Amino acid sequence: GAGVSQSPSNKVTEKGKDVELRCDPISGHTALYWYRQRLGQGLEFLIYFQGNSAPDKSGLPSDRFSAERTGESVSTLTIQRTQQEDSAVYLCASSLDTSGANVLTFGAGSRLTVL
Amino acid sequence: AQRVTQPEKLLSVFKGAPVELKCNYSYSGSPELFWYVQYSRQRLQLLLRHISRESIKGFTADLNKGETSFHLKKPFAQEEDSAMYYCALHSRRGFKTIFGAGTRLFVKA
């Protein structure tokens, strides 16, 4: 597609439920990032993919969070047993990831509300 | 450890006044630095990057390695500059991009 697509755009769930957030990056972009943006705060790095591999998972807040990427394309961020503190906008971005061209293109985000 | 610090959460200036959004970084090596902007109801997007040495929408940013700073400047602010601005650092070693907490710029008429 022409840009980075994220779905759902909005998700309201009950505490304890699992949620899946999807990201479709720009075709050909080898790098894919997930960030979390809590209300009134900056972007918190979660995980980065190079191709289908995740060399850096250091930002995942707990073992309830996991992510995968397949076909060097679509990525899914899964949050198990959601908690209220998981409420945030989850942003996905992709890039060509070559030196000097590490410009990120962002999706519109998935707003998660945990009741 | 890599870190990006934006000390101001909110910056309010009058239209036509100069504006400077501060960004300091912590990184061992040669960083790649960027400014991203998010206008109301729009996606986060690139404003400029230090390697391009460009001026976008009248904004410039100079990398000062001695002071480890990458402040964003514009001589005459416009109302349409009101937005959230994020400074970002890309690590060539870890190949990840980290962001500062952001500064909300409000330009008053």
Interface residues (C-beta under 8 A of the other chain):
Chain A: A31 Y33 Y35 Q41 G42 L43 F45 Y48 Q50 P55 D56 L91 A93 D97 S99 G100 N102 V103 L104 T105 F106 G107 A108 G109
Chain B: Q6 E32 F34 Y36 R43 L44 Q45 L46 R49 I51 Y86 A88 H90 R92 G94 F95 K96 T97 I98 F99 G100 A101 G102
